[in-house]
């Protein structure tokens, strides 16, 4: 039996990483330029952050008890 993280756990962690990356990008953008980050750029940053997170989560396995 292959022990992988269930799909729903990977999805929740990936969504959390996307939201965090978008939020942090917005903070940095606001700090640098003093304006709001356009939503399409925030989405791009979040989407690009999700790719390596999803790939990493597919490779790790939960600890066996």
Secondary structure as GFF3:
##gff-version 3
##sequence-region A 1 65
A	DSSP	alpha_helix	7	33	.	.	.	ID=ss1
A	DSSP	alpha_helix	39	59	.	.	.	ID=ss2
###
